[in-house]
Amino acid sequence: MSMKMTKQERSWVLYDVGNSAFVMLSTALIPVYFATLAEPGSSVVVAWGYAETVASLVLALLMPVLGSLADLKGNKKKFLIGFIGTGAVACAALGIPTHALAFLVVYVISSVMLNGSMVFYDAFLVDATTEDRYDLVSSNGYAWGYIGSCIPFVACLAVVLGGPAVGIDMGVGMKIAFLITAAWWVAFSVPVIRNVHQTHYKPRQPRLMRATFRGLAATMRSIARDRRILLFMLAYFFYIDGVHTIIKMSTSYGTELGIDAVQLVLALLVTQFVAFPSAIAYGRLSTRFGTRRMLLVAVGAYFCITLFAAFFLRSAFEFWVLAICVGLFQGGIQALSRSEFGKIIPKEHANEYFGFFDIFGKYAAVMGTFLVSLFTQLTGNPSAGVLSIAVLFVVGFVLMAKVPAGVYEDGPAR
């Protein structure tokens, strides 16, 4: 199999470069900025966790229906453009609110649009390449997304952290950072919009909404009947919970422990550099050892990472160790989950299936962020919140180990 990518594959990969800039900003700098807007004495972890919970819940409710509509001929790209455009505008507008609640409302909108666009983007994988190259292309998407996002993020850091030296306070610096990120996101969306076209689709039908809901019901029955898809999605539900929670809550958790904001941001930047070669390596290792086996390795590693965070993370040094360990497995577990799912679903229903796939991921994120916020609030100890999600990696590992081996040639029957 050639390691060289086609124009369509490269165009698809570049969208990961574009959207990852906002993912990086929302992971590292936005929670720090939100802490400056929050009321003195309020818990940043609790407020941020509940905001992420709302965003995930809204997305999980919307995407199955929108995904089904996007499977119709010519719709996938229209939905992708709509979500990118709305999300970029909301991202740029994050610099306007000066009150914590108003800021969270705009953030939830931008987060829903970002993650919604990712569902349509993931579904475009089946149009951008062939099944035997899913692991390779998906891994390259995450890898180049990690390294590419560092460019606008470093520019944002220079403005936010270096701004005071030239008279630019943090508020103005963050406004500039939001604009830089939105522009980067839009610019790297152009290739996938221009060069990747929907080749797998459902024919248009009369009584559109009725047909849409009937299609969703058929997909749900198909998932329930197919043991491989059902077990895979259940396993994904549990282990991706921990992954998303660690991504979304790491900076807030570090802030709660009193770790310096600069140390937090720089450590997360190192995560991106470590994740770049690691994600590519994971894609290549999967062709030798199998996708499921590599997923099991990553889930086991994340369980150990969670224990380390709960029991040993107390200083900036431990946060750096944690950031490097996360970088080794983050891209691999996300990329191979996406590509493996793409292999076992009907290609003409990709958006519909990825919509349900996203439900499992987003409801897991609802549970993870909620558990962290709840246990932190009840115990007054952020470590208890982190420890509460460790068991989910165990459940995910056990379920993934039970997924039947083998790949369907034509996807599951509907």
N, C-alpha and C positions, 0 to 999 in steps of 0.2 A: 504493500500500500504506500503510495506516494505521500511524503510529508508536506509537499508543496500544495498550497491552497489555491483554489480557483478565485476568479474575481467575485463571484457570488459569495463564496465562503468568506473571503476577506471583508466584503461589505457587511456581511452578517456579524462577523466578529467585532467590527468597528463600533457597532452600537453599544456593545459592552464597555468600550472605552468611553463613550459619551455619557451613558447613564451612571457609570461607576463614580464619576466625579461628584454627583449629588449624594450617592451612597456613602462615599468617604466623608464628605462634609457633614452629613447628618449623623455619622458615627462619631466623628472626632470633635468638630468645632461647634456644631449647632447645640448639643447639650450643654457645653461650657457657656455659650452665649445665653442660652435659656436660663441658666443659673443666675445670670446677672439681672434678668427680668423678674425672676421669681421673688415672692415675698420673703423677707428675712425670717429665718427659722423654719421655713417650709422644706420638705424633703424633695430634692430634685429627682431622686430615684422613683418615688411614688408618683409624682406628677407626670414625669416622662414615660413611665411604664404604662400608666392609664391612657395617655395620648396614643402611644403605639398600639395599645389594645383596641382603641376605637378605630384607628386607621385600618388595622388588620381585619376587624369585624366587618366594616363597610365593604372592603375589597372582597372578602370571602362571600358576601351576600350578592354582590354585583356580577362577579366574573363568570359564573356558569351560564347565566342568561346572555351576557354580552359575548362570551366565547362561542356560544351556539350561533348567534347572529353573525359573528365574524367568520364562521366556517363557510358561509354562503359565498358564492363566486364574486370576487372583487371587493369584499368587505374587510378582509383582514388588514389590508394596508390602510384603509380609511380609519379604522379604529386605532391603529398604531399611531397615525399622524395626529388624530384628535387627542389622544392621551398625552403624547409628547408635547404638543403645543400648549395644552392646558397646564400640564405639569411644569413646563419651563416658565410660563408666566407666573404661576404660584411661587416657584422657587425664587424668581427675581423679586417678587412682592414680599418675601419674608423680612426684608429690611424695613418695611413700613411700620408694623405694629410696635408699640412701645410698652404694651401691657402683656403679661405672661399668657393670659387666657386667649386674647386675640391672636397672639403669635402661635399658640398651639392649634387654633382653628385653621390658620393658613398652612401650617405645617402638615396637618392631617390631610388637607386637600392635595398638597404637593406630593405627599407620600402615597396616597391612593393612586394618583395619576402615574407616578413613577412605577410603582409595582404592578399597576394594571397594564402599562405598556410592556412590562417584562413578560406577561402572560402571552400577549400577541407575538412578541419577539421570540420567546421560546418555541411557540408553535410554528414560526417561520423556519425553524431548524430543518423540518421535514421537506421544505421547499428549497432550501439553500444548498443541500448536499445529499449524498446517498447514505443509506443506513449503515453501511460498513465504515463510514467516516464520522458517525455521530460523536463517538467518544473523543476523537481527535479534534474536531471542530469545536465542540462544546467546551473542551478543556482550554483550547486556545482563546475562546471568548472570555472565559474567566481570567485566564493568565494576562492577556493584554489589557483587560479591564482593570486589573490590579495595578499594573505598571503605568498604564496610560492615565489613570486617575491621579497619579502623583504629580503630573505636570500642573494642572490647574490648582491642585491642592497646595503645592509648594508656593504658587503665586498668591493664593489666599492667605497662607501662613505669613508670607512676607508682608502683606498688607496689614493683617490683623496684629501680628506680634511685633513687626518692625515699624508699624505706623506711628506709635507714640513718639518715636525718635524724630519724626518729621512733622509732628503736630496733628496726626490722624488718630483720633481715639478709637476704642474698640467698636463702638456703635457704627461709626462711619466705615471703618474697616470691614465690618461684617456686611454692610450694604453693598460694598464693592465686591466682596467675596461671593455674595448671592448672585450678582450680575455676571461675574466671571463664570460661575458654575452653570448658570442657565444658558449662556452663550455657547459654552463648550458642549453641553448636552445637545443642543440643537444642531451645531455644526457636524458632530459625528453621527447624527441621525440621518443625514442626507444620503450617504452611500447605501444603506439598507433600503431606504425609501425608493431610491432610483434604480438599484440593480437587482434586488431580490423580489421575485414575483410569485404570487400565489398559484401553485401548480396543482395542489390537492384541495378540493373544495366539494361542498354539497351543492346540488342544483337548487335554484330558487324555486320556491313553492308558493301556491296561493295560500291565503289565510296565514300570513307569516308568523304571527305570534303564537297561534295555535300549533302550527308545525314546529315552532321552536321549542315549546314546552313538551310536546310529544317526543321530540328528539332528545331532550334532556332526560325524560323518563326512560327512554330506550337505553341511553348511555348508562344511567344508574343501574338498570337491570343487568346490562352487560358487565359492568364492574362487579356487581354482586355475584354473578355467575362464574366469573373468571378468577380462579383461586390465585393465580400468579399476580394479576393486577391488584386484587384486593389486598393480599398480604403485603405486596410491595408498597402500596399507598398507606397502609396502616403503619408499617415500619417507618416510612418516610415521615408520617405524621408525628411520631414520637421523637425520632432523632433530629429532625430539622427544627423541632421546637427548641431544643438546646442550642443548636447552631445559631438560629435567628436571635435568640435571647442574648447570647454572648455578644453577638455583633451589635445589637441595639442598646444593650445596657452596660457594656464594658466601661465606657467613659464616665457614665453617671455613677457606676459602682466605684470606680477609682476616685472620683471626686468626693464621694461620701466617705471614703477612707482617708481623705486628706492628702492624696497624692497631687503634686504640682501639675497644673494644667499643661504646661509646656512639656513635661515628661510624658504625660498621657498621650498628647498629640504626636510627639516624635516616635514613641513606641508603636503607635498604630500605623505610622508611616512606614516603619520597618516591617510591619506585618505585610504591607503591600509588596515590598521588594522580595520578601521571602516567598510569598504566595505565587509570584510570577513563575519561577522555574518549577515550583512544586506542583502547580496545576498542570503544566505541560507534561511533567514527569508522570503524573497520575494518569493522564490520557494515554500515554505510551505503555505504562505498566499494565493498564487494563487489557490491552491487546495480548499481553503475555500471560497474565495470571487470571484474567476474567474480571468483569466489572463488579459483580456481586462480591467477590472476595476482597477487592480493593475498598469497596464501601464498608465492609465489616471491619477492616483495619482502621478506617477513618472514624467510625462510630466508637470503637474501643478507645482510640486515642482521645477523642473528645470527652469520654467519660473520665479518663485520667486527668485531663485538663481542668474539668469542672471540680474534681476533688482538690486539685492543686490551688485553684482560685478560692475555694471555700476555706481551706485549712492553712494555707501558707502565704496567700497574697496579702501583704501588709505594707509594702514599701514600693518605691519606684523600680528598684532592681527586679523584684518579683513580677511586677507588671510587665517589664521588658521581656522576661523569660516567658511569661504567658503569651505575650504578643507574638513572639517568634514561634512558639508551639502551635498557636492558632493558625499562623500563616502556612505552616507545613501541611495542614489538612483541610483548611477552609475551602479553597478552590476545588480541590479534588472531590470532596463530598458533594458539593453543589453541582459541579459539572457532570459528574458521572450519574447522579440522580436524574438530572435532566435528560441526558442522552439515553440512559437505560429505559426510562419511561417512554421516550420517543420510539424505541424499538418495538414496544409491545402493544402499541395502540393503532387503530385504523387511521391512516394518514389523512384521509379526507375529513376526519372528525377531530383533527389535532387540537384546534382551539377549544372545542367542547371538552375533550379529555384534559387538556392542560388547565382549563377552568376549574375542573374538579380537583386536579392535582394541586392547584393553587389554594383551593379551599382547605385541603389537608395541611398545606404549609402555613396558611394564614391563621386558621383556627388554632394550629399548634402555637403560632406566635402569640395569639391571644392568651392561650393558657400559660405559656412561659413567662411573658412579661407580667401577667396578672399574678402568677405565683411569686415571682421575685418581689413585686410591689407589696403583695399581701403579707408575706412572711417577714419582709423587712419592717413593715408597719406594725405587725403584731409583736415582734420580738425586739424591735429597735436595733437589730443586728443585721447588716447587709449580707454577712456571710451565710446566715440561715436562709436567706432568699436564694442565694446561689446554690446552696446544697440541695434545695428542694427540687431542682431540675435534674440532678444527677441520675435519679432513678429512671427518667425518661430515656436516657441513652441505653440503659440496660434493656428496657422493654423493646426499644427499636432494634437493638442488636439481636435479641431472641427472635423477633418476628422476621427480620431480614434473613436470618439463618434458615428459616423455614420456607422461604420463597422457592418454589420449584425451579430447578435448573432448566436451561434450554431456551431458545428464542423462537417465537412464532414467525413463520415465513410471511404470513399475510395479516398478522395482527389478530386479535380475538374476534370471534364472531359476534355480530350484533343481533 
